[in-house]
Every structure is written in C-alpha cells, then in structure tokens.
Amino acid sequence: METIPSFFENCCSRFAGNIYLREKAGEFYVGITYSETRLRVHQFAAGLMSLGIQPGDRVALISEGRNAWVICELGILFAGAINVPLSVKLTEPDELKFRLNHSDARMVIASGIQVGKIRNIRAALPQLETIILLDDPGILNAQELRYEQVLTAGSDFLDNFAEIFTKRWQAVEEDDVANICYTSGTTADPKGIMLTHANYICNVHQGYSLMDIREDYCTLLILPWDHAFAHTAGIYCFMGKGASIASVKWGKSAQESLRNLPGNIREIRPRILLSVPALADNFKKNIERNVKSRGPFVEKLFRLGLKIAYWHNREGWNRGAGMTFLAKPLLKIFDLLFLRKMREGLGGQLEFFVGGGALLDIEFQRFFYALGFPMFQGYGLTEASPIISSNTFHRQKLGSSGIVVGQMDLKICDEQGKNLPAGKHGEIVVKGANVMKGYWKNDASTQSVIRDGWLHTGDLGYMDADGFLYVLGRYKSLLIADDGEKYSPEGMEESFSGESVFIDQCMLYNNQNPYTVILLVPDKEKIKEYLSHLGLTSETETGAAKALQKIEEELREYRTGGRFAGRFPQRWLPVAIAILPVRFTEENHLLNSTLKMVRGRIVEQFRERLDYLYTVEARDILNPRNIESMKALLTS
C-alpha cells in the first residue's frame, strides 16, 4: 500500500505531461500538468516546513474548489502534517471554532471569500499561529501570509534543504492520518473522522472496481471539494488514472457560482459527473422547465418519449429484454428530437453521473437513463473513505445502490449483530482497509461504531439474491409505528417532492404513534401559477384553501387508485399534513452542509405542530393553521 505522496509521485512520473488541474482564468479554462502541479506541491510543502510545520501537525483548509485546494492538501501531506478540510458552508462562528480548536490547527489556509470567517474568530483560537490567504487581501493582518509567499519560501527551502524535504515526505507512513473530516454535528458536537493515507489509497483502488476512468477523461467537480465523495472519487481517483479535474468558476455568492455551472459544464465537456440527490433534482427540474417552455405539444411528445424509454430500459440489467427491442426505432426519433440537444447542454460527452447519496429515487434514475446519460446510484460513508458500492455500466439494477466494491466485506446484521440472509433488512456493516482509523479525541464513539474491525454504519439495508445492495435509510430516521414496526421515510420523501411540482420539501414523522404525519413546504411559485390559472389570488382564504386541496390531491396519488399506488405501503402514507411557511435551509440549520434534512432540529423546532397533527382537527387539511401557513407562504 502507498501513501498519498508516493501515489502522487508515481502518477506524476507516469503522466507528467497530462493536464491534471483546470481552472477558469478570465474567459477561458487553463490547465496545468501533473509535472507543474508536482512542482507547486513541493514548493508549498517546503514552505510549510520553513514555517515550522512538523509531522502530525494539523493545518485547516477552507476554500472553494480550485487548483490551490489540491496543491495545499498535497503540500500539507508532503510535509507530514494532517489536513483538516472545512466546508465552505459553515457559517456559524461556533461551528468553525469547535473544529479548529478541537483539531488544534496551527494554521488555516483560506480563500478570499472565506477568510473573514476566520478573522472574526481569531481571538478565540489560541493555538492558531498563521493564516495563509489564497487570494490577495490588499492589506495583511498580523500573522497572515499570502499563498505566493509560502511558495517562494518553499522554493528557497528546496534550493538549500532538498534532502531534508525528501526525507520528510518519504518518512510518511501508510497508517498516518491524512485528513480529519468533521461530521455535520446535527445531534451533538461534530466528530472528527480520521482517514489515513492507506484508507484513501485503498478506497481509490476499490473505486476502480466500479468506475472506469481513462487518461483523456475530465470531470467538473461540482460538489464541495471537502465532501468525501468528491475528494476520493474526484481528486484521487482521477489522479490515479492520469485524468483531469476542473473547478467551477466561483462567484461572490453561492447563487452566482450556481449560475456559472451550466456554462462551465459546456466548456469542460465532462465524461463523468459526481452528483448528490439535491443536484440531481435541480438538473431534472431544469430540463423539464426547458421542455415545458417549448409548448404543450413538445411537452407531450417528450413525456411519450420518456414513457417508451422507461419501458425499453426497464431496471437496467434487463434493458431491451423481451419485446422491448421494438422500441428502438422510436427511441432513435426521441434522441433526434430531444436528447442530442440535451447532451450538448451538458457538454456533449457526458457518459454517466454517479449519485453519491444513500438514496436516489428510482424515478430520477429512470429519467436520466432515458435521456442517455444514466445516473448510477452509489452508497458511501465518510467513515469508509467513503465509497462502499455503486451501480456500473457492466452491472446495474435501478433502485439499488449497486454492487459492493472489491477488497471489502459487507454484511447485514440484526440488532443482536447476527448475520442476515439475502432479502432480510438490517444494519449495513463493512470491513476493509478503507475503514477509518477512528474519531479524533473520541475513543468512546470510535468503539461504539468499530467493533472487531467492523464499521457499523447506522444505515438500514439489505442485499438481494443477485448481490445488489439496497440502502433504505438511517436507523435514526426510521418511522416507528405504535406496534413497533419500522420503515424508512427517505424514499417516500424524495418521491413526493420529485413527482409533484407543487411540493418543494417534506419530512415524514412517526415516533410510535398510531399513524404517520408530514411536515410539508409547498413550492410557492408553482402554487401561485396554479391559482392564477384558476383565476384566484394568493392572498385570499379561498385561494389558500384551493392550494391546500391541490397538495392533498398530489399525496392522494399514492393511495389506491392513484398514479403511484403500490409504490409504498399504504400504512406508512401520511394521514395528516402540516403546511410550513418557511423552507428548510442551511441558514436556519434545518439542512446540513450536504443538503440533508437535520431531522432532530426539525422535530425540535416544530414539536408543537407535530403534536397538533395528532388531533382530530388537524386531519382535515383545511384546518385553520394550514390556511394561515399557506397564506403566509404565498404572501412572503
């Protein structure tokens, strides 16, 4: 097994002239080769050594994805230190203070957009010695350095102490910690996940058992680069094959960066994109919006094409089986009318997405498969570095999370730890060289999840008879009926918001109650369009009532006789609905940095409303609270 520095050195020897990093400078993307990247990594590492960084020291990194992100991480690792990658979505001072103080970070590397967050809490970080700024701040504060100054110092160090530098990076060992990656801390203090050099290198090779990457491939890394999935499957998996990664052109705000994304995709023309369910939803809605803007005839034709493609593709593994081969001529017409232009909108070379969330509604998978660039669902956990399973071109079953990576054991266990056979639901438990070393300064939590070398993921799932893994959700998210039966709500929630344009967000709840209820945020603009079409205004009680009835109709489609009847067990469908006038967001802490709902906080914030849902009055969707909430939403 290699360390990350030795892995990178080998890649640079094999692919010296290949472009590794692409960044937009001005109007165009500019690439730097593996050889050029190597020089800058050595300079930055040597610069850190000249500043006194020792093996095992912690250096934090908070920046948007860019060339310097990779150069800084590798430089930290070449210096024998540990990178503490921080999410750019961390906004609360206490969140940053905890991570920086808990990790005892001696230095922080920050972009111009992020450095203000560190400066604001500087006085509360007694162990912090230096801030390194990736962008020119104009005026430097005390104990601050520019990135270029570190590179210059490193160049001088290499001229005088090259042998010391070489000995330092060659002394790094496989079991040394490379990263401390903090969890979102949604229910308690965040935990620092210690991932070693061996963890990463092992998981990269495991990833290759599922993902074929060629030297000429390029990806646009649209997920935050500290995100475990983007980190391993993007930065390191592409590195190992001599391929290239590109960063999104970042704006002054998240919204500006999001607006840059479509143009960046067309410029980079990626072969593979890494995604998560929230991004998949955005892609799908944008495509449907564009089709709808072309008129009702085109929209009907598009829906017909999708229906034919769904029939032909089936569940992926049986694509084109039986009489479905008859659809091929029609699919060629569908491709000519729609798909070619859609592929051009995504660069024209996209072969597939890899979905990194534990759950991706099967309808999303069918939708993108029909368009000609499948979204292969995968599953992973940061504690596993993170790749555990995925669907692939060679083996796929829509609705599943795919086959397990090579060189890793996986079993499904009951609550007593007994191994369960295929088809039985239980906790997903894994073992392999990709399993984390443990939690930083938290032996109790480490021992609670790693037992006899097995990582207990806390996720519910099962293996089918064909060896495909199905992930059903988090144990902590399970709906628990009053008779003790358990069910995962996440697939239902994604289906509700994915299938209905009128439902923006929702969360199901049942904690040993007689029936399930739902907290639901309507899509304000779609509701307004609907009411306008009916000649009603948003401000009136009549308009609010009509909107509520429409929401109820949408959920009724999952009951007997509806379009989606049979998709989910009837007993778990919501009986009472609470309309919320505000969205779940990262700013109000109801979504975490990976855009997943923070269920505990949502329950805590809306506890009184949840209790109300178990009253007789609340079972009528036209109850006074819903009327007021809908009016508040539509007039906000």
C-alpha positions in Angstrom: 0.0 0.0 0.0 1.2 3.5 -0.8 1.0 6.8 1.0 -0.7 9.7 -0.8 2.6 11.5 -1.5 4.1 8.3 -3.1 0.9 7.7 -5.0 1.1 11.2 -6.4 4.8 10.9 -7.2 4.1 7.7 -9.2 1.2 9.4 -11.1 3.5 12.4 -11.9 6.1 10.0 -13.3 3.6 8.2 -15.5 1.5 11.1 -16.6 4.0 14.1 -16.4 2.6 15.9 -19.5 -1.1 15.2 -18.9 -3.3 18.0 -17.7 -4.3 17.4 -14.1 -6.0 20.6 -12.9 -8.1 23.0 -14.8 -9.2 26.4 -13.6 -11.0 29.3 -15.3 -8.8 32.3 -15.6 -10.6 35.2 -17.3 -12.7 33.9 -20.1 -11.1 30.5 -20.6 -10.1 27.4 -18.7 -6.4 27.0 -18.3 -4.8 23.6 -17.4 -1.6 22.7 -15.5 0.1 19.4 -16.0 0.9 16.7 -13.4 4.6 17.8 -13.6 3.7 21.5 -13.0 1.3 20.5 -10.2 4.1 18.5 -8.6 6.5 21.5 -8.6 3.9 23.7 -6.8 3.1 20.9 -4.3 6.8 20.5 -3.4 7.1 24.3 -3.0 4.1 24.6 -0.8 5.1 21.7 1.4 8.6 23.0 1.7 7.1 26.5 2.5 5.1 24.9 5.4 8.3 23.2 6.7 10.1 26.5 6.6 7.3 27.9 8.8 7.9 25.2 11.3 5.2 22.7 10.5 6.1 19.3 11.9 4.8 15.8 11.2 1.4 15.2 12.7 0.6 19.0 13.0 -2.9 20.0 11.9 -3.5 22.6 9.1 -7.0 23.5 8.2 -8.2 24.3 4.7 -11.4 26.3 3.9 -11.8 27.3 0.3 -14.0 26.8 -2.8 -12.7 24.2 -5.2 -9.7 25.4 -7.2 -6.2 24.3 -8.2 -4.7 25.6 -5.0 -7.1 23.4 -3.0 -5.3 20.3 -4.3 -1.9 21.8 -4.1 -2.4 22.9 -0.5 -3.8 19.5 0.6 -0.9 17.6 -1.1 1.6 20.1 0.3 0.2 19.6 3.8 0.6 15.8 3.4 4.1 16.0 1.9 5.1 18.0 5.0 3.9 15.0 7.1 1.1 17.1 8.5 -2.7 16.4 8.6 -5.2 18.4 6.6 -8.5 19.4 8.3 -10.8 20.2 5.3 -13.6 22.5 6.3 -16.9 23.1 4.5 -17.3 26.5 2.9 -21.0 26.2 4.0 -20.0 26.6 7.7 -21.4 30.0 8.6 -21.8 29.9 12.4 -18.7 31.1 14.3 -19.2 28.4 16.9 -19.1 25.7 14.2 -15.7 26.9 13.0 -14.3 27.5 16.5 -15.2 24.0 17.6 -13.5 22.3 14.6 -10.3 24.5 14.7 -9.9 24.2 18.5 -10.8 20.5 18.7 -8.2 19.7 16.0 -5.6 22.1 17.5 -5.0 23.5 14.0 -1.7 25.5 13.9 -2.5 27.1 10.6 -5.6 27.9 8.4 -5.5 28.2 4.6 -8.4 30.3 3.4 -9.8 31.8 0.2 -10.7 35.4 0.0 -14.4 34.6 0.4 -13.8 32.5 3.5 -11.0 34.3 5.3 -13.4 36.8 7.0 -14.9 33.9 9.0 -11.5 33.0 10.4 -10.5 36.6 11.1 -13.8 37.1 13.0 -13.0 34.3 15.5 -9.2 34.7 15.6 -9.2 35.8 19.2 -11.0 32.6 20.2 -8.3 30.4 18.6 -5.3 30.4 21.0 -3.4 27.7 19.1 -3.7 29.3 15.7 -0.4 30.7 14.6 -0.8 31.7 10.9 -3.5 32.3 8.3 -2.4 31.7 4.7 -4.6 33.6 2.2 -5.1 32.2 -1.3 -6.3 35.5 -2.6 -4.7 38.9 -2.3 -6.4 40.7 0.6 -4.8 44.0 -0.1 -3.6 44.5 3.5 -2.3 41.6 5.5 -3.1 41.5 9.2 -0.6 40.3 11.8 0.4 36.6 11.4 -1.0 36.4 7.9 0.8 35.3 4.8 -0.1 35.2 1.1 -0.1 31.8 -0.7 2.6 33.1 -3.1 4.9 34.0 -0.1 4.7 30.4 1.1 5.6 29.1 -2.4 8.5 31.5 -2.6 9.8 30.4 0.9 9.4 26.8 -0.2 11.4 27.4 -3.4 14.2 28.8 -1.2 14.0 25.9 1.2 14.2 23.3 -1.7 17.3 25.1 -3.0 19.0 24.7 0.3 17.5 21.7 2.0 16.2 19.4 -0.7 17.4 16.3 1.1 15.6 17.2 4.3 12.4 17.7 2.3 12.7 14.4 0.5 13.3 12.6 3.8 10.3 14.2 5.3 7.7 13.1 2.7 9.3 9.7 2.4 9.0 9.2 6.1 5.2 9.4 5.9 3.6 6.0 6.7 0.5 4.3 5.4 -1.2 4.4 8.8 -0.5 8.1 9.4 -3.6 10.3 9.5 -4.1 12.3 6.3 -7.3 14.1 7.0 -9.6 14.8 9.9 -13.0 15.3 8.3 -15.7 16.6 10.7 -19.2 15.3 10.6 -22.1 17.8 10.4 -22.7 17.6 14.2 -26.5 17.6 13.7 -27.3 15.9 17.0 -24.2 16.6 19.1 -20.7 18.0 18.8 -19.2 17.1 15.4 -16.9 14.1 15.3 -13.5 14.3 13.6 -13.2 11.3 11.3 -9.5 10.2 11.0 -8.8 8.9 7.5 -5.3 7.6 6.9 -3.1 7.5 3.8 -3.9 3.8 3.5 -7.7 4.4 3.8 -7.6 6.7 0.8 -5.3 4.7 -1.4 -7.3 1.5 -0.7 -10.6 3.2 -1.5 -9.3 4.7 -4.7 -8.4 1.1 -5.9 -11.8 -0.1 -4.7 -13.4 2.7 -6.7 -11.7 1.4 -9.8 -13.5 -1.9 -9.4 -16.7 0.1 -10.2 -15.6 3.2 -12.2 -13.6 3.1 -15.4 -11.6 6.3 -15.9 -9.3 6.9 -18.9 -6.5 9.3 -19.3 -8.5 11.6 -21.6 -11.4 11.9 -19.2 -12.1 15.2 -17.4 -14.7 15.9 -14.7 -16.1 19.2 -13.4 -16.1 18.8 -9.6 -19.4 20.5 -8.8 -19.6 19.2 -5.2 -17.6 20.9 -2.4 -14.1 19.5 -2.5 -14.0 18.7 1.2 -17.0 16.4 0.5 -15.7 12.9 1.0 -17.3 11.7 -2.3 -15.8 14.5 -4.4 -12.5 14.1 -2.6 -11.9 10.4 -3.2 -13.9 9.7 -6.4 -12.8 13.0 -8.0 -9.4 14.3 -6.8 -7.7 11.0 -6.1 -9.4 8.5 -8.5 -8.8 10.8 -11.5 -5.3 11.4 -10.3 -4.5 7.7 -10.3 -5.5 7.4 -14.0 -3.8 10.5 -15.3 -7.1 12.2 -16.0 -8.0 15.8 -15.1 -10.4 17.6 -12.8 -11.8 21.1 -13.3 -13.3 23.6 -10.8 -16.4 25.6 -11.1 -15.9 29.3 -11.7 -16.7 30.7 -8.3 -18.6 33.9 -7.9 -19.0 36.3 -5.0 -22.0 34.2 -3.7 -23.3 30.7 -4.0 -26.1 31.8 -6.3 -23.6 33.4 -8.7 -21.5 30.3 -8.7 -24.6 28.2 -9.4 -25.3 30.4 -12.4 -21.8 29.7 -13.7 -22.4 25.9 -13.6 -24.2 25.3 -16.9 -21.6 27.3 -18.9 -18.7 25.6 -17.1 -20.2 22.2 -17.9 -20.4 23.1 -21.6 -16.8 24.4 -21.6 -15.3 21.4 -19.8 -17.4 18.8 -21.6 -17.0 16.2 -18.8 -17.2 12.5 -19.3 -18.3 11.8 -15.8 -20.1 14.0 -13.2 -20.3 13.3 -9.5 -23.7 14.3 -8.0 -25.9 14.0 -5.0 -29.8 13.8 -4.9 -30.3 17.5 -4.4 -28.2 18.3 -7.6 -30.0 15.5 -9.5 -33.3 17.1 -8.6 -32.1 20.5 -9.9 -30.8 19.0 -13.2 -34.2 17.2 -13.7 -36.3 20.3 -12.9 -34.2 22.5 -15.3 -34.6 20.0 -18.1 -38.3 19.7 -17.6 -38.7 23.5 -17.3 -36.9 23.9 -20.7 -39.1 21.3 -22.3 -42.3 22.9 -21.0 -41.2 26.4 -22.3 -41.4 24.9 -25.8 -45.2 24.4 -25.6 -47.7 21.7 -24.7 -47.2 19.7 -27.9 -43.5 19.4 -27.4 -44.0 18.5 -23.7 -46.5 15.8 -24.5 -44.0 14.4 -27.1 -41.2 14.4 -24.6 -43.4 12.6 -22.0 -44.3 10.0 -24.6 -40.6 9.5 -25.4 -39.8 9.1 -21.7 -42.6 6.5 -21.3 -41.2 4.5 -24.2 -37.6 4.7 -22.9 -38.8 3.6 -19.4 -40.4 0.6 -21.0 -37.3 -0.3 -23.0 -34.7 0.3 -20.2 -36.7 -1.4 -17.5 -34.4 -1.8 -14.5 -31.1 -1.5 -16.4 -29.9 -5.1 -16.1 -32.8 -6.3 -18.3 -32.7 -3.4 -20.7 -34.1 -4.3 -24.1 -35.3 -7.7 -22.9 -38.4 -9.4 -24.3 -40.5 -7.3 -26.7 -38.9 -4.0 -25.6 -36.5 -4.2 -28.5 -39.4 -3.0 -30.7 -38.9 0.5 -29.0 -35.5 1.1 -30.6 -36.7 2.9 -33.8 -38.9 5.2 -31.7 -36.0 5.9 -29.3 -33.9 7.0 -32.2 -36.5 9.6 -33.1 -36.7 10.6 -29.5 -32.9 11.0 -29.5 -33.0 13.1 -32.6 -35.7 15.4 -31.4 -34.6 15.9 -27.8 -31.6 14.0 -26.5 -28.8 15.3 -28.7 -29.6 18.9 -27.7 -29.7 17.9 -24.0 -26.4 16.2 -24.3 -24.9 19.3 -25.9 -26.2 21.3 -23.0 -24.1 19.1 -20.7 -21.0 19.3 -22.9 -21.9 16.6 -25.4 -19.6 14.0 -24.0 -21.2 13.1 -20.7 -21.4 9.3 -20.3 -22.9 9.0 -16.9 -23.5 10.6 -13.5 -22.5 8.8 -10.2 -25.0 9.6 -7.5 -23.3 9.7 -4.1 -26.3 9.9 -1.7 -27.6 6.8 0.1 -30.9 7.2 -1.6 -31.9 8.4 -5.0 -35.5 7.9 -6.0 -35.8 5.3 -8.8 -37.7 7.8 -10.9 -34.6 10.0 -11.1 -32.6 7.0 -12.2 -35.2 6.1 -14.9 -35.4 9.7 -16.1 -31.6 10.2 -16.7 -31.3 6.7 -18.1 -34.0 7.6 -20.6 -32.0 10.7 -21.6 -28.9 8.7 -22.4 -26.7 9.6 -19.5 -27.6 7.3 -16.7 -27.3 8.4 -13.1 -25.8 5.3 -11.4 -26.7 5.3 -7.7 -23.9 4.6 -5.2 -23.6 4.4 -1.5 -20.8 5.5 0.8 -19.9 6.9 4.2 -17.1 9.2 5.2 -16.0 6.7 7.8 -15.4 4.3 4.9 -13.4 6.9 2.9 -16.3 6.8 1.5 -17.1 4.5 -1.4 -18.9 1.3 -0.5 -21.0 0.4 -3.5 -22.3 1.6 -6.9 -24.1 0.6 -10.0 -21.9 0.4 -13.1 -22.2 0.2 -16.8 -21.5 -3.6 -16.5 -23.8 -4.3 -13.6 -26.8 -2.2 -12.8 -30.2 -2.6 -11.2 -32.2 0.6 -11.0 -33.5 1.3 -7.4 -30.5 -0.4 -5.8 -27.2 1.1 -4.6 -25.3 -1.3 -6.8 -22.6 -3.9 -6.1 -20.1 -3.7 -3.3 -16.5 -2.6 -4.1 -13.7 -5.1 -4.3 -11.4 -5.8 -1.3 -14.1 -5.1 1.2 -16.5 -7.3 3.2 -20.1 -6.3 3.8 -22.8 -8.0 5.8 -26.3 -7.2 7.0 -26.9 -7.6 10.7 -29.9 -7.7 13.0 -30.0 -5.8 16.3 -28.1 -8.6 18.1 -25.3 -8.5 15.5 -26.4 -11.7 13.8 -25.6 -12.0 10.0 -28.8 -11.9 8.0 -29.5 -13.7 4.7 -30.3 -12.1 1.3 -33.6 -10.1 1.4 -33.6 -9.5 5.1 -33.5 -5.9 6.4 -30.8 -5.0 8.9 -27.8 -2.7 9.6 -25.2 -2.4 6.9 -21.8 -3.4 8.4 -18.5 -3.2 6.5 -14.8 -4.2 7.0 -11.8 -3.3 4.9 -8.6 -1.2 4.7 -10.8 1.7 3.8 -12.5 1.9 7.2 -11.4 4.9 9.2 -8.8 4.9 12.0 -11.3 6.3 14.4 -12.7 9.6 15.7 -10.2 12.2 16.7 -10.1 12.5 20.5 -13.2 10.4 20.9 -12.4 6.8 21.8 -16.0 6.2 23.1 -17.6 7.0 19.7 -14.9 5.0 17.9 -15.5 1.9 20.0 -19.3 2.3 19.5 -19.1 2.1 15.7 -16.0 -0.1 15.1 -16.3 -3.4 16.7 -14.0 -6.3 15.9 -12.8 -4.4 12.9 -16.3 -4.0 11.5 -17.7 -0.5 10.9 -21.4 -0.3 11.9 -22.8 2.3 9.5 -26.1 3.0 11.2 -27.8 2.6 7.9 -30.6 0.2 7.2 -30.5 -2.0 4.1 -30.5 -5.5 2.6 -28.7 -7.5 -0.1 -30.8 -9.1 -2.9 -30.2 -12.6 -4.3 -28.1 -11.1 -7.2 -25.7 -9.3 -4.9 -27.1 -5.8 -5.2 -27.2 -3.6 -2.1 -30.4 -1.7 -1.2 -30.0 1.2 1.3 -33.3 2.1 3.0 -32.2 5.0 5.2 -30.7 5.9 8.6 -31.8 4.0 11.6 -32.3 7.3 13.3 -34.6 8.4 10.6 -36.9 5.4 10.7 -40.6 5.7 11.2 -41.7 3.6 14.1 -45.4 2.7 14.5 -47.2 2.1 17.7 -46.8 -1.6 17.2 -43.0 -1.4 16.8 -42.8 -1.9 13.1 -40.2 0.3 11.4 -40.0 1.9 8.0 -37.6 4.3 6.3 -39.2 7.5 5.1 -36.5 8.8 2.8 -37.6 7.1 -0.4 -41.2 8.4 0.1 -40.0 12.0 0.8 -37.9 12.1 -2.3 -40.7 10.7 -4.4 -43.2 13.2 -3.0 -41.0 16.2 -3.8 -39.7 14.7 -7.0 -43.0 13.7 -8.6 -45.0 16.8 -7.6 -44.1 20.2 -8.8 -46.2 21.6 -6.0 -44.1 20.0 -3.2 -40.8 21.7 -2.5 -39.7 19.9 0.7 -41.3 17.4 3.2 -40.5 15.3 6.2 -42.4 12.4 7.4 -42.8 11.6 11.1 -44.0 8.7 13.2 -42.5 8.0 16.6 -44.5 5.1 17.9 -47.8 6.9 17.0 -51.0 5.5 15.6 -50.3 7.0 12.1 -47.7 8.9 10.1 -47.8 12.7 9.6 -45.9 15.0 7.3 -44.4 18.5 7.5 -44.6 19.9 4.0 -43.2 23.1 2.3 -45.1 23.8 -0.9 -43.4 25.3 -4.0 -44.6 28.8 -3.7 -44.2 29.8 -7.4 -45.9 26.7 -8.7 -48.8 27.2 -6.3 -49.1 30.8 -7.4 -49.1 29.7 -11.1 -51.8 27.1 -10.3 -54.0 29.6 -8.5 -53.6 32.2 -11.3 -54.7 29.7 -13.9 -57.9 29.2 -11.8 -58.4 33.0 -11.6 -57.7 33.0 -7.8 -55.4 35.3 -5.9 -52.8 34.1 -3.3 -53.9 36.4 -0.5 -57.5 35.1 -0.1 -58.7 32.3 2.1 -60.3 30.8 -0.9 -57.0 30.7 -2.8 -55.2 29.2 0.2 -57.9 26.5 0.6 -57.7 25.6 -3.1 -53.9 25.3 -2.8 -54.2 23.0 0.2 -56.7 20.8 -1.7 -54.2 20.6 -4.6 -51.4 19.4 -2.2 -53.8 16.8 -0.7 -54.6 15.6 -4.3 -50.9 15.2 -5.0 -50.4 12.9 -2.0 -53.6 11.0 -2.7 -51.9 9.8 -5.9 -50.0 7.3 -3.7 -53.2 5.7 -2.4 -55.3 3.0 -4.0 -56.4 4.1 -7.5 -53.8 6.8 -7.8 -51.0 7.1 -10.3 -48.4 5.9 -7.8 -50.5 3.4 -5.9 -48.4 0.5 -4.7 -45.1 2.3 -4.7 -45.1 2.5 -0.9 -47.0 0.6 1.8 -50.4 2.3 2.5 -50.0 2.2 6.2 -46.9 4.5 6.1 -48.5 7.2 3.9 -49.3 10.4 5.8 -52.7 10.8 7.4 -52.3 14.5 8.5 -50.5 17.3 6.7 -48.9 20.4 8.2 -48.0 23.2 5.8 -44.9 25.1 6.8 -44.4 28.7 5.5 -40.6 28.5 5.5 -38.1 26.3 3.7 -35.5 24.1 5.4 -32.2 25.7 4.6 -28.6 25.6 5.8 -29.0 29.2 7.2 -31.8 28.1 9.6 -29.8 24.9 10.3 -32.6 22.6 9.1 -30.3 21.3 6.3 -26.8 20.2 6.8 -23.8 21.0 4.6 -24.7 18.2 2.2 -28.3 19.5 2.0 -29.8 16.6 4.0 -32.5 17.4 6.5 -31.5 17.7 10.1 -34.4 15.7 11.4 -33.7 16.2 15.1 -33.7 20.0 14.7 -36.8 20.0 12.6 -38.7 17.9 15.2 -37.5 20.2 17.9 -38.5 23.4 16.1 -41.9 22.1 15.0 -42.7 19.9 18.1 -45.9 21.8 18.9 -47.1 21.5 15.3 -46.3 17.8 15.2 -48.3 17.3 18.4 -51.2 19.2 16.8 -51.2 16.8 13.8 -52.4 14.0 16.1 -55.6 15.9 16.9 -58.9 15.3 15.1 -59.0 18.9 13.7 -55.6 18.5 12.0 -56.7 15.5 9.9 -58.7 18.0 7.8 -56.1 19.7 5.6 -58.3 22.8 5.6 -57.7 23.4 9.3 -57.1 27.0 10.4 -53.3 26.5 10.9 -52.8 25.3 7.4 -54.9 28.1 6.0 -52.8 30.7 7.8 -49.5 28.9 6.9 -50.4 28.8 3.2 -51.4 32.4 3.2 -48.2 33.4 4.9 -46.1 31.4 2.4 -47.8 32.8 -0.6 -47.6 36.4 0.6 -44.0 36.2 1.8 
